[in-house]
């Protein structure tokens, strides 16, 4: 059960990077390196809304 959860989390993160919901960036400052993890909430919301609309469209086709 734990392994399934780990696999699902990894798949979600990989899909998120693929869909550009998440991004990593780095910056060097001499002997220091900064790593930034960003979440594009707007892109996620757009993709979620598109998916909901497609699902609604499939439901409407079934009722016809």
C-alpha positions in Angstrom: 0.0 0.0 0.0 2.9 2.4 0.9 4.6 1.6 -2.4 1.4 2.5 -4.4 1.2 5.8 -2.6 4.9 6.6 -3.4 4.4 5.6 -7.0 1.3 7.9 -7.3 3.1 10.8 -5.7 6.1 10.4 -8.1 3.7 10.1 -11.1 1.9 13.3 -10.0 5.1 15.2 -9.6 6.4 14.0 -13.0 3.1 14.9 -14.6 3.2 18.3 -12.9 6.6 19.0 -14.4 5.5 17.8 -17.8 2.4 20.1 -17.7 4.6 23.0 -16.4 2.8 23.2 -13.0 6.1 23.0 -11.3 9.5 24.3 -12.1 13.0 24.3 -10.7 15.6 27.0 -11.1 19.1 27.5 -9.8 21.3 30.5 -9.2 25.0 30.6 -8.2 26.3 33.2 -5.7 30.0 32.4 -5.4 30.3 29.5 -3.0 26.5 29.3 -2.5 23.8 27.9 -4.8 20.1 28.6 -4.6 17.6 26.2 -5.8 14.0 27.4 -6.2 10.9 25.3 -6.6 8.0 27.2 -8.1 4.3 26.2 -8.5 2.3 27.9 -11.3 -1.1 28.0 -9.7 -2.7 29.7 -12.7 -1.5 26.9 -15.2 -2.8 24.3 -12.8 -6.2 26.0 -12.5 -6.4 26.3 -16.3 -5.6 22.6 -16.8 -8.1 21.6 -14.1 -10.9 23.7 -15.6 -10.2 22.2 -19.1 -10.4 18.7 -17.6 -13.6 19.5 -15.8 -15.2 20.8 -19.0 -14.1 17.7 -21.0 -15.6 15.5 -18.3 -18.9 17.5 -18.4 -18.9 17.2 -22.2 -18.5 13.4 -22.0 -21.4 13.3 -19.5 -23.6 15.4 -21.8 -22.9 13.0 -24.7 -24.0 10.0 -22.6 -27.4 11.6 -21.9 -28.1 12.3 -25.6 
